[in-house]
Amino acid sequence: MTDHTLSEREPIIVKPKLSRDDWVMRAFILGIGLWLVITLLMPLYAMLSKSTQNKDGVFIGLANYIDYFSTPALFYSINNSFFIAIVSTIITISLASVFAFILSRSTIPGKALFKGAALLPLLAPSLLPGISFVYLFGRQGVLKGLMGDYSIYGPIGIIMGEVFYTFPHALMILIAAFSIADARLYEAAEALRTSRVRTFFTVTLPGIKYGLISAIFVVFTLVITDFGIPKVIGGQYNVLATDIYKQVIGQQNFEMGAVVSVVLLVPAILAFMVDRFVQRKQVAMLTARAVPYQPKPHSLLNKIFFLYCLTVSLMIIGIIGMAGYASFVTFWPYNLELSLNNYNFDVMDGGGWESFYNSLKMAAYTAVFGTIIIFTGAYMVEKAKGAKVMRGVIQFLCMIPMAVPGMVLGLAYIFFFNHPDNPLEVIYGTMAILVIVTIAHFYTVSHLTAMTALKQMDPEFETVSASLKVPFFRTFIRVTIPVCMPAILDISIYLFVNAMTTVSAVIFLYSSDTTLASIAALNMDDAGDVAPAAAMCMVIVATSAVVRIFHALLTRGLAARTQAWRKR
C-alpha cells in the first residue's frame, strides 16, 4: 500500500470525550425534560383522551365532538368568544398604541407616573374589573344612567373588563416596539418635507409592525381564554371559558368539559403559532450606524397627548378605586358609611383569611421553586454542549405553556393527577399541585426572560472555566447567577404576582384546605357577597403592590453590588 493510497483515505473524526460536567448537565437537561413531560404533555394527553371517551371510560371516537357541535347553546359560545375577543382586541390595541406612542415619541411630563398607572391592572385578579363595573354601571351603580337601555351584564361588560385587563400587556409590547427607532429615517422624511401623517404610515408603522402583530395575538389569546371577567359580569352570555366551568362544576360532565377545552385550545394554539412565525420574520431595526430617536417638543400636540394619558390613567385608577371604595362601604347602596366589615372574611363564604395566607404561601413557593427550575433549565438548554436534539425538544416544550389556557391546563391536571393508577395522585388536592400547575402555566415567559439574559453572556465564561478545570456549578453560582440577578428577580416577581392573581389555572384543583384568595373572591361573588369579594381583590392588589415595591428596592440594591461591572 502506497503513501498516496493512505493520503486518499477519509480523515478520522475523533469525538471529544464527555467530561463529568457534560454528563451532569445532560442529566439536568433530562430532568427538566421529564418535568415538562409530566407537568404539561401527559396531562394534555389525558385531557385529549378523555374527550374521546364516554362516562364509563370507553373509547367512542368523535361522538362527544359531534354532540357538542350539534348543541346550539354550546356552539353559540364559540361565536360569542370570538366576538368578544375580536372587539376587545381592536379597542385595546387602539388605546394602547396611542398610549405607547405618546410615552415613546413625545416630550410630555410625568411619563413614569402615566406608565405606572397604566400597568396597575397587572397587580389585580381579572375578577376586579368585573366587580368594579357592577358598582359603576350595575343595577344599583353610581353611573347606571350612562348605560341607558343597555345592561352591563353581558357582552358590553365583558368587553370593558377585558380592555382593562389586557391593556398593560399590549402596552408593554408596544412601548418596546416604539422605542426602537432610527432617527435618520425621520430626519430624511423631514428633509423631504414629508407630512406627519405620511411619515407615520411610511416610517413609524413599518417599524412597529411586528410588535403590533405580536400585541394583537397576545391580547386575542388573553381575552378568548379569560374566565374571571365573563364569570363575574357575563350574566347569561356564555363563552368557552365559562362553558368549561359549567360543564365540570355545574353538571359534573367531565367528558364534555374536555371537549370544550380542546375547542378553546385550537384558537389559542393558532394565535401562538402565528405570533411565533411573525417573530421569526422580524429583522433588526437598529444597526450599528443607527442614531437613537429623540422626540422634539410640540406645544399643541403635547397638550393633547397629556390629556389623553391623563384620561386613560384616571380611568384605570378610577376602576381600581371604585372596587376599593366599595370594599369599605357598610351596605351598598343603603348604608354608605365606611367600615372594615367587609374585610372580616372569616364570617363569609369562600375560605376566610386562611385563603389569603394560602395564596401568600403558594405565591412564595411558586416564586422560589419556579425560579430555580426555570432558570436552571434555561441555563442547561443555552449553555450545555452537544445534545442538540434533546435541547431543541426541551426548548419546544418550554414554548407550549404560552399556548395552553389556564382552565384547560387545570382540567387536564384533574384527568392526569386524579387517576387512581397514577402514583402522583397523592399530590392531588394539596398545595404542591397548585404550585406545580402555576409554574407550568407561567413557564414560557419566565423561560424566555432567562434565555434572553443568558444569551447576553459571552460563552467564553464557560470555555475558560472548563479549560481551568473549574466545575460548571461553581461558574454557575459565582458568575452566571450574579450577572443574571436582575433577570432572576424579574422572573421571581413575575411568578409571585401571577400566582397571587391567577384564577383559571387553579379553579378546579383547590381543596377545602388550600382555598386561595382569588378563588375566595370568586366564591364570595357567587354567594352574593360582592363587597367582600371586592375587599379580597383589594387585598391581593395591595399585596402585589407592596411586593413590587420591595422588588424594585431590592433590584436597585443588588444592582449596585452585582452589576457594577457594567459601568466603565
N, C-alpha and C positions, 0 to 999 in steps of 0.2 A: 504493500500500500504506500503510495507516494505522499509527499508532503502536500502536493496540490490537491489530492483527494481529501486529505484531512481538513484543509482550509475551506473546502466547499461544504462541509457539514454545518448544520444549523447550530447557532450558539446555544449553549445550555443556560437556561434561565434558573438561577438559584433564588428560591423564595427565602426572604429573611425569616429567621426563626422567631416565633412569637415569644415575647417576654412574659414574665409573670404578670406585669401590669396589663399587657394586652389581654391575657386570659381573664383577669379580674374585671376589666372594663367590658369585655364581651358578656361576662356573666351578669353584670349590671344591666346591659342592654337587653339581655334575655329576660331579666326580671321585670324591667319596665314594659317590655312587650307582653309578658304574661299578665301584668297588672291591667293593661289596656284591653286585653282579650277578655279577662274575667269581668272587668267593670263596664265594658262597653259592647264588644262584639257578641258575647254569649247571651247577655240579657236581650239584645236586639233580636238575635236569632230565636230566643224563646218567645218573644212577642210575635214575630212573624209566624212561627209555628202555631201559636195559639189562635191566630186569626184564620187559620185553615182547619180548625177543629171544632167539633160540637161540644156541648157541655159535659159530655162523658169522656172527652179527650180523644175521640175517634176522628181520623182524618176525613174531611169532607170536601177538600179542594177549595174552589172559589164560591161555594154556596153562601157563605156569610157575606161576601162582597156583593153577590147578586141580590141578596136580601137587603143589604144596605142601600144600594143604588135604586132599588125598587120601592123604597120607603120615602115618600115625598118630603116628610118633615125632616128626615135626616139629610136627604140630598140637598134641600134648600140651604142647609148650614154651610155647604161649600160655597154657594153663591154669596151668602152673607159674609163669610170670612174674606173672600176675595174683594168684595165691595168695600168692606171696612179697611182692608189692608191697602188697597189702591188709593182710596180717597185720603186716608191718613198719611200715606207716603207722600202724595202730591203736596198736601198742606205743610207737613213737617219739613220737607226738603226746601220748599219755597221760603218758609220763615227762617230756617237755619242757614240757608245760602246767603241771604241778605245780612243776617247777623254775623256770620263768619267773614263775609266780605268787609263789613264795617270794622270788625276787630283787627283784620289783617291789612286793610288797604286805606285806612283813614287816620286822622290825627286827633280824633275826639278824646277828651279827658275821661278818666275813670274806666278805662278798658278792663283792668284787672277786676274791678268790682262787678262790671257787667258780665264778664266771663264767669266769675264765681257764682253769681245769681243764676246764670243760665245752666250751670252744672248741678244745682241743688237737687233736681229730681233724681239724680243718681243715688242720693242718700235715702230715698224713700221707697217703701214697697209699692208695687203697682196698684195696690188697693187704695192708696191715699188719694189720688186724683178723683177716683170714683166717689169716695166718701165726701170729698170737698164739694164736688159738683152737685151732690144731693143737697147739701146745706145751702149752696148758692142758687141752684135752679130747680130744686125738687118741689114737691107739692107744698112744702112749708118753707121754701128757700127765700133768702133775703132779696134775690133778684129774679124771682119766678115770673114777674111781669114781662121780662125781656124775652121769654120763651114764646109768648103769645099762645097760639093754639097747639103748639108742639110740646112734646114731652122730652125731658132729659133722659128718661128711661128707654133706651133703645139705641139705634144707630148714632143719633146725634151725640148722646152722652159718651158712647164708646169711642167715637172718633175724637172728641175733645180730650178725653182721658189719654188716648193713645198718642196724640200730638204732644201732650205734656210729658208723657213717659219716654218717648223716643227722641225728643228734641235735643237733649245733650249728647246722645250717641251720634246723631248726624252732625252736630256742631263740631265735635272733636275731629271727625274725619275731614270735614270741610275746611276747618281752620288750618289743618296740616296741608291741605291741597292749595289753599290760597297763599300760604306762607312761602311756598316755593315759586319764585318768580324771578325772571331775568330782567333787570332794569333796562338793558339795551334795547329790548323789543319795544318797550313803552317809549323810550327816547326816539326810536326810529319812527314810531307811529306819530309822535308829537311833531317831529321834524317834517313829516309828510302832511301835517295838518289834518290828520285823521280825526273824525269826531269821536267823542267819548263812547257813544253807542256802538259805533263800528269797531273801535278798539276793544270793547268788551267782547264782541262776538268773534273777532278775528285773532285776538291775543289772549285775553283772560279766560274765556270759555274753553278753548282747546287745551290750555294749560291745566285746567282743573277737571277735565272730563273724566279721567279715571277715578279720581277721588269722588266725584259726583255720582258716578255709576255705582261705586262701592257703597256710598252712603245710602243710595236708593235701595239696594238689595239688603243692606243691614236693617234699615227701618222696616222694609216689607216683611222680612223674616221675623223681627221682633213683634210686629203687630199681629201677623197671622197666627203666631204661636202663643200669644199672651193669654193668660187665664184670669188674672186678678180683676182687671177693669171690666170685662164682659160679665164676670160673676157678680160684681157689686152693682153695676149700673145698667146692665144689659136688658133687664126685665125679661120679656118673653122673646126677645130677639136672640135666637140661638146661633152660635158659631161653633166651629170644630172643637176648640179647646173646651168649651162648656159641655159639648156633647159627650166628650170622653168622661168628664166628671159625672155627668148624669147617668151614663151607661154603667159606670163602675160603682159609684157610691149610691146612686138612687135606685138602680134596677139590679145591681149585682150581676150584670151581663158582661162578664169579662171578655168573652169572645168578640162581641160587637165593639167593646171598648178598644180591643186590639185592632179591629178593622178600621175604626175611625183614626186611631193613632197612625196606622200605615198611610191612610189618606192624607193626614196632616203632615206626615214625613215627606211626602212627594214634593210639594211646592217648596218646603224648606231646603231640601237637598238640591233641587233645581236652581234656586236662588243662590245657594252657596257655590255650586259649580260654575255658574255664570260669573259670579264675583271673582272666583279663583282664576278663571280664564282671562278676565279683564286685567287682573293684577299682573299676570304673566306678560300681557301685551304692553304694559307700562314701560316706558323708557325714561332714562334720567333727564329731568328737566333742567337741572343745573350742571353746567360743565365747569371745568377748571377756570375758564375765562369769564364765567358769568359774573355779573355785577348785582349785588343784592338790591332789591327794590325798596326805595324809601318813599313812603307816601308823602304827598305835598298837601299842605293845608288849603282848604277851600271853605270860606266862611259860611255860605248858604248851605252847601251840602253837609258840612259838619253839624249844623243845627238840626237838619232833617235826620241825619244819622243818629245824633244824640237822642232825639225824641223817640226814634224807633227803638233803640236799645233800651231806653228808659221804660218805654211802654211794655215791651216784652218782659223785661226783668221784673217790673212791678206786678205783671200778671202772674208770673211764676211764683213770686214771693206771696202774692195775694192768695193763690190756690193753697199753698202750704199753710199760710197764716190763717185761712178760714178753717182748716182742719184743727189747727192749734187752738183757735178761739172756741170752736165748738166743743173741744175736749174739756174746757173749763166751765162751760155753761151747765148750770144745775139741771135744767129740764127744758130742752129746746121744743117749741119756741115760747113756752108759757112762763117759765121762770129763768130769766137771763142773768141771774146773779152768778158770779164766778165762785167756783169751789173746786175742791180736789176729789169730789165724789166719784167722778168717772175714772179716776186712777186707782180706785180700790178694786183692783182686778180679781181679788180673791173671792168676792161675792158675785162675780159674773160667770157666765158660761164661757168656756174657752181655755181654761188652764191656769188662770191667775198669774201672779208674779213669777211663779215657778217656770212658766213658759218663756218668760224673758230671760231668766237665768240659764235655761236650757239653750236659748239662742246664743247667748254670750259664750257658753262652753262650746257649742257646735261651731261657731264662727272662729273661736280661738284655735280649736283643734284643726279646722279646715285650713286656716292661715298657716299654722306651723307645719303640719304634716303635708299639706298640699304644696307648700313652697319647697320643702325638702324633696319630695317626689318629683315635682315638675322641673325644678332647676337641675337636679341631679340627672334626670332623664334627658333634658336638653343638652347638658354637658357631654353626656355619653354619645348622643347622636351627632353632635357637632365636632367633638374633639377626638373620638376614638379612631384608631387606624384600622383599615380593612373593613371586612363585614359590610360592604356597601349595600348589598341586597337587604340584609337584616335592618340596617339603619334606615334605608329607604322605606321599608314596610312600617317601621316604627313612626317615621315622620308622617306617613299617610294616616296611620291610626290616630296620631295626635290631632289631625285636622277634622276628624269625624265629629267630635262633640259639638263643633260650631254649627253643624247642620241638623243636630238632633234636638227637637223641642224638649223642654224640661218635663212636661207632662208625659211625653212619650217615653222618656228615659225612666221616669218614676214608675210608670206602669210596667215597663219591661223588667224592672227590678222585682216587682211582685212575682211575675211569672218565673223568673230565674231563681231568686234567693228564697222564695217561699215554697219551692218544690221539695217534697218530702225526701227525694233521693239526693238532694244537694247537701254535701257536708257543710257548706257555708250557711245553711239555714239558721244556724244558731245566732247569727248577727241580725236576722230579720226582727224588726221592732225595737232595736237598740239604737243608741246614739251613734254607734260605729257605722251603720248603714246610711244614716243621714249625712255623716261626714264624707263617706265614700262617694255617694251619689252627687254631692255638691262639688267635690273635687273633679269628678268625671265631667259634670255639666259645664264647668267653667275652665276646663283644661286647656282648650285651644288658645285663647287669648293669652293666658299665662305662659304657655309654651312658646308662643311667638315672641313675647316680650323677652323671655330668657334667651332665645335664639338670636334675637337682634343684638343683645348685649354681648353675647359670646362671639358673634361674628366680628365685632369691633376689636376683639383681642387678637394680636399677632400670633399666628401658630408657632412662632419661634420660641414662645414661652415653654411649650410642651417639648419642642425639639431639644432645646438647651437642657431642660430638666432631665430628659431621657439620656442625653449624652453624659451628663454628670451622675447618672445612676440614682437620681432623686426619685423616690416613689411618686406616682401621679397624684395620689391622695394628698401628699404634702404640698405639691404645687397647687392643687385644687383649693386647699384650705388657706394657704399663705398668700397666694397670688390671685387666683380666679375669684374667690368669694369677695375679698376686699375691693377688687377692681369693679366687680359687678354689683356691689352692695346697693346702689340706687335702684337698679332693676329688681333685685331681690326684695327690697322693701316695697316697691311698686306692686309686685306680684302678691305679696302678703296682704297689703291693704285692699287690693282688688278682690282677693278671695274672702277677706273678712267682711267687707261691706256687702258683697253679693250674698254671702251666707246669711247675713242679718236680714236681708230684704227678700230673699227668694221665697216663692210660694209654690210654683208649679212643680218643681222637681221633687219636693218633699210632701206634697199634699196626700199621696197615697201611702206613705212609708212611716209616718209617725205613730206612736202608741200613746196610751194614756200617761205614760211616764216620760215621754220625750216630745210633748207638745211644744211647738216653737212660737215665738212672738207673732210672726206673720200669720201663722195658722190660727193662733188665738184671735187675732184681729178679724180674720175671715169668719171664724165660728161665732164671734160676738155679733158681727154684722148680720149673719144668717139668723141669729136669735132675736134680732131687732134691737140689739144694744149698739146702735150706731155711734153714739158719743164715746162709749168706752173703746170701741174699735178705732175711732179717730185718736183717742188718747194713746192706745198701744202703738199706732203708727207714728205718732209724735215721739214716743219714747225711742222707737227704732231710729228715727231721723236724728234725734239728739245724740244717741249713742254713736251713730255713724259719723256725725259731725265732729264729736269730741275725738274719736279715734283718728279721723282725717287730720285734725289739727295736730294731734300728738305725732302722727306720722310725718307731717311737714316739718315739725320742730326736730324730730329725730333724724330725718333725712339731712336737714341742714347741718346738724351737729356732726353726724357721721361723715358727711361730705367734706367737712373741714379737715377730718383726720385721714380718711381713706382716699380722697380724690385730689389731694394736694399735688400729686404728680402731674395732673392735667395742666396745671398752671406753670408758665415759664417765668 
